[in-house]
Each structure stands twice: as C-alpha cells, then as structure tokens.
C-alpha cells in the first residue's frame, strides 16, 4: 500500500496500475472512489470483491470530458446533453443506455449505465493519463460511511487497494446526484451535490423525484452510508431529550445538535453542532459520522434538515444511515 500526493509521476503510476488490472483509490469532489479500468471485466469484478458489494449493484463510469459521452452510451437524449453541458465536470451522474464499451459487470447486468465527469484535478489528470473510463464507487466497504479523505480509505480498505492517490479532503462531501435520462422526464434517483433546484433552472421544468424507482443505481440500499453506531432520527426539538435519555440508559451517545439548539447544553458522550450552511454540513457529514465511531459512540441521535437544496441529499444519507441493517 502506498499513500502518495498526486504528482505527475504518481498519476502516471496510478494509470499503469489501472492498465494492469489493479485498483486505484482516487479523490473526486464528492467522495473518494475505488477505481478500475471500466473495460476490464475482471478488474471491475474485483471492486465488488473488495467492497463486499452485491454484483447486481451498478457502478458509475467516470470519464474525462463531456465530449466523450457518446463513446460510452448508445444514445444521448437532448435533456442529458443539456445537463452534461451545464454540470460537467461536477457532481452529476446521468443514467443512459449502455454502449458496447461498457461490460455488464459494471452495470449490474443492466442495459443502462451511469456516467459522470468528476470535478477534481487529480481525478481528471488520472483520466487523461489513463485514456479510458474508470468505474469508481466509493472506496469503502459496502454500506458503510463513504470516505472523504485518503486516510479514510487506508483505514478501511488497507492493502486491498493497489494504489491510493491523496488529493486532500473532498469539497462536496456527499455523492453525486443521479438522474435517469432514459425516460420522458429526467428523474432524480439519488439526490446529491447538484440540487433539484439547480436541475430545474437548466431544464426549465422540475425533474421527477420519485419515492422509489425500479431502476437500480448506487446508494439505494435501505441501509447505506452507515457508521458502526446505530443512528436514531427524531424531530429537532427532541434531539437533546432523546440523547440524554439514551445516555442515562448506558449508551455512549453522539449528538448532531441542530443549529437552532446550538447553545443548548446536552449530556452526551460526543456532540457536533450542525453547520448552518448546508454546503458545510454536506462537506462534514461523513467525517462527523466517522468521528463518532472513533470516539466509541454506540448510538447517534440526529434530526433531518429541511429537504430543499443540499438538505435533500443530507436527509437521504441520514435516513439510510438509520435504515434497518442486515447482512447482504
């Protein structure tokens, strides 16, 4: 295992690892990804093995430029083209019909593929040096908290990764928004770094936001983005009382203290004051969850933010972190 800063030499070495069928952890603006050559079925299959991810769960193919989209998909509807032009590079993933370059191993057996152009200089440099597409789900064990630093990757995956590129902390902090553009109306399948309001401003009409979808995409498992500690969601005004009751019952409680109650004293093992800016909350969310685990919390009490803007993505991650857990 090598942890490196991303010099030109490091980028070329990482590209060589990908060409040889290896796995490279790479930074993006959202979270760190576990990358493989998108056209190498064996390398793609190894991602599933390292993560413990079910092979029916599709991966995202990262490409270097919006102009490359036609090389990877069967067709590009007008709405998809418009969104790509406005949001790439950026935290937006488009679901389109699979082209022949994409193996079924990368799509979970589906005839659709999720594609995006990441907005991180290290990721873009690696894509340019490699000269192909990189499948890259989050670089962590399936269902656990996504990594937003190279240290997070090393702590969780260790020597299972052939090479780690350290590009610093991720700027967005939650995964990309996934939009299905294969139907009549673009549909948000996973909220993320591009908001519904952002999409509406470009499309001229609101995207659909269904409560569930038959299209399989990353991040849809009922329990996902989950720390070791159990997460309990309550109304904002109930957070302090719920946390103190659990602490009295013997739990080591971590608390996400909502902004309106930031000055309220709370008896708990660890406390995080929720940032008032949703961008700061999103950027810090996974780090907060990991910190509660490191501090030995066995229960985390939180409330959901308002579900506009980035609040929709944060609420989605917290709901799944609090979801029912079972062995997959």
C-alpha positions in Angstrom: 0.0 0.0 0.0 1.3 3.4 -1.0 -0.2 6.7 0.1 1.0 9.5 -2.1 0.5 13.1 -3.0 -0.6 13.4 -6.6 2.5 14.4 -8.6 2.7 13.8 -12.3 4.8 10.7 -11.6 2.1 9.4 -9.2 -0.6 10.0 -11.8 1.3 8.0 -14.4 2.0 5.2 -11.9 -1.7 5.1 -11.0 -2.6 4.9 -14.7 -0.3 2.0 -15.1 -1.9 0.2 -12.2 -5.3 0.6 -13.9 -3.9 -0.7 -17.2 -2.6 -3.8 -15.4 -6.0 -4.6 -13.9 -5.3 -3.1 -10.5 -7.4 -0.9 -8.2 -6.7 2.8 -7.5 -8.4 4.9 -4.9 -8.8 8.4 -6.3 -10.2 11.7 -5.0 -13.2 13.3 -6.5 -15.1 16.4 -5.4 -17.8 14.2 -3.8 -16.1 11.3 -2.1 -13.0 9.1 -2.7 -13.6 6.4 -5.3 -12.3 2.8 -5.7 -11.3 2.8 -9.4 -10.8 0.1 -12.0 -10.5 0.0 -15.8 -14.1 0.3 -16.9 -13.5 -2.0 -19.9 -11.8 -4.8 -17.9 -14.5 -7.2 -16.5 -12.0 -8.9 -14.2 -10.8 -5.6 -12.7 -14.4 -4.4 -12.3 -15.4 -7.7 -10.6 -12.5 -7.2 -8.1 -14.2 -3.9 -7.0 -17.2 -5.9 -5.9 -15.0 -8.4 -4.0 -13.0 -5.7 -2.2 -16.1 -3.8 -1.2 -18.3 -6.8 -0.4 -20.8 -5.2 -2.8 -23.6 -7.3 -4.4 -22.8 -7.8 -8.1 -26.2 -6.6 -9.0 -25.5 -3.1 -7.8 -24.3 -0.9 -10.7 -21.2 1.2 -10.7 -20.6 4.7 -12.1 -18.3 5.1 -15.1 -16.1 8.2 -14.8 -14.9 9.8 -18.0 -12.6 12.7 -18.6 -14.7 15.1 -20.7 -18.4 15.6 -21.7 -17.4 15.2 -25.3 -16.6 11.5 -24.6 -20.1 10.6 -23.5 -21.1 9.3 -27.0 -18.2 6.8 -26.8 -19.8 5.1 -23.8 -23.5 5.1 -24.3 -25.9 4.1 -27.0 -27.7 7.4 -27.4 -27.8 10.8 -25.7 -31.3 12.4 -25.3 -31.4 16.2 -25.6 -32.1 16.6 -21.8 -29.0 14.6 -21.0 -26.9 16.6 -23.4 -28.1 19.8 -21.8 -27.4 18.6 -18.3 -23.9 17.4 -19.2 -23.0 20.7 -20.9 -24.0 22.6 -17.8 -22.9 20.4 -14.9 -19.8 18.5 -16.1 -17.3 18.4 -14.7 -19.4 18.2 -11.5 -21.3 16.1 -9.0 -24.0 14.9 -11.5 -24.3 11.3 -12.8 -26.5 10.6 -15.9 -28.2 7.2 -16.5 -28.3 6.3 -20.2 -28.5 3.3 -22.4 -25.3 1.2 -22.3 -22.9 1.3 -25.2 -20.8 -1.7 -26.3 -17.6 -0.5 -24.4 -19.3 -0.9 -21.0 -19.3 -4.5 -19.7 -22.3 -5.8 -17.9 -20.1 -6.4 -14.9 -20.1 -2.6 -14.5 -23.8 -2.2 -14.8 -25.0 -4.9 -12.5 -26.4 -6.7 -15.6 -28.5 -3.8 -16.7 -28.7 -2.3 -20.2 -28.3 1.2 -18.7 -25.1 2.8 -17.4 -24.4 5.6 -15.0 -21.8 8.1 -16.3 -20.2 11.3 -14.9 -17.2 13.6 -15.3 -15.7 14.3 -11.9 -14.7 17.9 -10.9 -11.3 17.2 -9.2 -7.9 18.0 -10.8 -6.4 14.7 -9.6 -9.2 12.6 -11.0 -9.2 14.5 -14.3 -5.5 14.1 -14.6 -5.7 10.4 -14.0 -8.5 10.0 -16.5 -6.4 11.9 -19.1 -3.3 9.8 -18.4 -5.2 6.6 -18.4 -7.0 7.4 -21.6 -10.2 5.5 -20.8 -13.1 5.2 -18.4 -12.8 4.4 -14.7 -15.5 2.6 -12.8 -15.4 4.0 -9.2 -17.9 3.5 -6.4 -17.0 4.9 -3.0 -13.7 3.5 -1.6 -15.2 1.8 1.4 -16.9 -1.4 2.5 -20.4 -1.8 1.1 -23.0 0.0 3.2 -20.5 1.9 5.4 -19.7 5.6 5.6 -18.1 6.9 2.4 -14.6 8.2 2.6 -13.8 11.9 2.1 -10.0 11.7 2.8 -7.2 9.3 1.7 -6.8 8.4 5.4 -10.4 7.2 5.5 -9.6 4.9 2.5 -6.5 3.5 4.1 -8.1 3.0 7.5 -11.0 0.9 5.9 -9.5 -0.9 2.9 -5.8 -1.0 3.7 -3.8 -3.3 1.4 -6.9 -4.3 -0.6 -6.2 -1.2 -2.8 -3.1 -1.3 -5.0 -2.6 2.5 -5.0 -4.0 5.5 -3.3 -3.9 9.0 -4.7 -4.2 11.6 -2.0 -6.0 14.7 -3.3 -6.9 16.2 0.0 -10.4 16.4 1.6 -13.4 16.2 -0.7 -15.0 19.6 -1.3 -18.7 18.5 -1.7 -18.7 15.6 0.7 -21.7 13.7 -0.4 -22.1 11.6 -3.6 -23.2 12.8 -6.9 -26.8 13.4 -7.9 -28.0 10.5 -10.1 -30.5 11.4 -12.8 -32.2 8.9 -15.1 -32.5 10.4 -18.6 -33.8 7.3 -20.4 -37.5 8.3 -19.9 -39.7 11.1 -20.9 -38.8 13.3 -17.9 -35.4 13.4 -16.2 -35.8 11.6 -12.8 -33.6 12.0 -9.7 -32.8 8.5 -8.4 -30.3 9.7 -5.8 -30.1 13.3 -4.5 -26.5 14.7 -4.2 -24.2 17.5 -5.0 -26.4 19.0 -7.8 -29.7 20.1 -6.3 -33.2 19.6 -7.7 -33.4 23.4 -7.9 -30.2 23.5 -10.0 -31.6 21.0 -12.4 -34.9 22.8 -12.8 -33.1 26.0 -13.6 -31.3 24.4 -16.5 -34.1 22.1 -17.8 -36.8 24.8 -17.5 -39.1 22.3 -15.6 -38.7 20.3 -12.4 -37.2 16.8 -12.6 -39.2 14.0 -11.2 -38.3 12.9 -7.6 -40.0 9.5 -7.0 -40.0 7.9 -3.6 -38.7 4.7 -5.2 -37.6 3.6 -8.6 -37.3 0.3 -10.5 -34.0 1.5 -11.9 -31.1 0.1 -9.9 -28.4 2.7 -9.1 -25.8 3.2 -6.4 -26.9 4.2 -2.9 -30.4 2.7 -3.0 -29.9 0.0 -0.3 -32.2 0.6 2.7 -29.1 0.7 5.0 -26.3 2.7 3.5 -23.7 5.3 4.5 -23.9 3.8 7.9 -21.5 4.1 10.8 -20.9 1.3 13.3 -23.1 3.2 15.8 -26.8 2.9 15.5 -28.4 6.1 14.1 -31.8 7.4 15.6 -33.7 10.2 13.9 -36.0 12.4 15.8 -37.6 15.9 15.4 -35.1 18.7 16.0 -36.7 19.8 19.3 -36.5 16.2 20.6 -32.7 15.7 20.0 -31.4 16.9 23.4 -34.0 14.9 25.4 -33.6 11.7 23.3 -29.8 11.9 23.6 -29.8 12.5 27.4 -32.3 9.7 28.0 -30.1 7.3 25.9 -27.0 8.4 27.8 -28.8 7.8 31.1 -29.7 4.3 29.9 -26.0 3.5 29.5 -25.4 4.3 25.8 -22.3 6.3 24.6 -24.2 8.9 22.6 -23.1 11.0 19.8 -25.4 14.0 19.0 -25.9 16.1 15.9 -27.2 19.3 17.7 -29.5 21.2 15.3 -28.5 24.8 14.6 -31.5 26.4 16.5 -30.3 24.5 19.6 -26.6 25.0 19.2 -26.3 26.7 22.6 -28.3 24.1 24.5 -26.3 22.1 27.0 -26.5 18.4 26.4 -25.2 15.5 28.5 -23.8 13.1 25.9 -20.5 11.4 25.0 -19.8 13.5 21.9 -21.5 16.5 20.4 -21.4 18.0 16.9 -23.1 21.4 16.3 -24.7 21.1 12.9 -23.4 23.8 10.5 -26.0 26.4 9.5 -24.8 26.3 5.8 -26.0 23.1 4.1 -22.8 23.0 2.0 -20.7 22.9 5.1 -22.9 20.2 6.6 -22.7 18.1 3.5 -18.9 18.5 3.4 -18.5 17.4 7.0 -21.3 14.8 7.3 -19.3 11.6 6.7 -16.4 12.9 8.8 -18.7 13.6 11.7 -20.1 10.0 11.5 -16.6 8.5 11.4 -15.5 10.7 14.3 -18.4 9.4 16.4 -17.3 5.8 15.7 -13.7 6.6 16.6 -14.9 8.1 19.9 -16.6 4.9 20.8 -20.2 6.0 20.4 -22.8 3.2 20.1 -25.8 5.5 19.4 -26.1 8.7 17.3 -29.1 11.0 17.7 -29.8 13.3 14.8 -32.7 15.2 13.1 -33.3 15.7 9.4 -32.6 19.1 7.8 -35.1 20.8 5.6 -35.3 19.0 2.3 -34.5 21.8 -0.1 -31.2 22.4 -1.8 -28.4 20.2 -0.4 -30.7 19.4 2.5 -32.4 16.8 0.4 -29.1 14.9 -0.1 -28.2 15.1 3.6 -31.6 13.9 4.6 -31.3 11.0 2.2 -27.9 10.0 3.7 -29.1 10.2 7.3 -32.3 8.2 6.5 -30.2 5.4 5.0 -27.6 5.6 7.8 -30.5 5.0 10.2 -32.0 2.2 8.0 -32.5 -1.4 9.0 -29.3 -3.4 9.0 -28.8 -6.9 7.9 -26.2 -9.0 6.2 -26.2 -8.6 2.4 
